């Protein structure tokens, strides 16, 4: 517990937050990174790359690098220049007056845990679930939010992956190492994934596609026994006997604690202007929390750099 | 009871659990699981701070798949709290320290 005011606090520790930390630390802003708490979703220290395997498109790694290893390197680089990184999750933030106030732990505590002159928000996004009855109860019993964590347990099982983007293709391809069959369930008749990921998935003999289909119901008592699919064109229903279900249908930004304090779009993404500036002076946003278009590690890192430079210049102008 | 995190294997699993006077929290984990690595330091802290109430142990599911199968572990990390050899509570997925302590405390 400290009542000293930090020059800069960075909330979130994915590629965006840690790149901001590297730049801010080198600019002698002594940044404090509140990196979040462990979870089995992307909302965790290190962010979305912590639940991926091989990253093949991050420049500088011609042979690829494992997502968690890459994030460890980001963190080490930030710490090398004096960044303070702490495994804490912000439970409440008050951006209505400066210095800004941040709470970890009990959000009702009278005194904030930290105060900061400037804040960089890089809390990322988390995967959207199907929100069907039974889904939550079966997490860990057939329903998974982390293919790389759980794929191993589905050796010779039949599995469904829901989604048509890159992350759905990546999960499906990863799961073919273990599964007897992988069915990709996608609501359209064409994929949204990048060309190279599409080609790999379409060429894989273990993968079949259920086009124009959505998961209508999840079945299983104690553990997953199947899903019911609905054809969105004919409304026809059919059962798919799977003991594993992996959902990759998109993301929702982690912005609950900022609601009503910062301008957001309809999806809850923070709106930024002229680089990384939010509509509150002294508050900057970078990475997936403000990116509805690119959502790549390298674009998150780039926007983190922008946020650090914007914050540095803004802080200088205050003196 | 000594502090620290004990390493269990298929051969030591049943005997360790059955002979323990304290509840044993077993962390089912693997080398390739990012969230498992993230909670490892938290489990070490709990072992240090609450060593008089609970023993903390780890079981590698790669090396000991039969034990993981016996307890229907299909997602890691999974933490199972054993009392006198029987599973008493189960936590699936990585959690922060506060939440983890909150979930296991009622069973200690």
Boltz contact constraints between the chains, C-beta under 6 A:
constraints:
  - contact:
      token1: [A, 37]
      token2: [B, 96]
      max_distance: 6.0
  - contact:
      token1: [A, 38]
      token2: [B, 35]
      max_distance: 6.0
  - contact:
      token1: [A, 38]
      token2: [B, 38]
      max_distance: 6.0
  - contact:
      token1: [A, 38]
      token2: [B, 39]
      max_distance: 6.0
  - contact:
      token1: [A, 38]
      token2: [B, 94]
      max_distance: 6.0
  - contact:
      token1: [A, 39]
      token2: [B, 94]
      max_distance: 6.0
  - contact:
      token1: [A, 40]
      token2: [B, 35]
      max_distance: 6.0
  - contact:
      token1: [A, 40]
      token2: [B, 93]
      max_distance: 6.0
  - contact:
      token1: [A, 40]
      token2: [B, 94]
      max_distance: 6.0
  - contact:
      token1: [A, 50]
      token2: [B, 34]
      max_distance: 6.0
  - contact:
      token1: [A, 68]
      token2: [B, 34]
      max_distance: 6.0
  - contact:
      token1: [A, 140]
      token2: [B, 75]
      max_distance: 6.0
  - contact:
      token1: [A, 140]
      token2: [B, 92]
      max_distance: 6.0
  - contact:
      token1: [A, 141]
      token2: [B, 74]
      max_distance: 6.0
  - contact:
      token1: [A, 144]
      token2: [B, 75]
      max_distance: 6.0
  - contact:
      token1: [A, 149]
      token2: [B, 33]
      max_distance: 6.0
  - contact:
      token1: [A, 149]
      token2: [B, 76]
      max_distance: 6.0
  - contact:
      token1: [A, 150]
      token2: [B, 75]
      max_distance: 6.0
  - contact:
      token1: [A, 153]
      token2: [B, 74]
      max_distance: 6.0
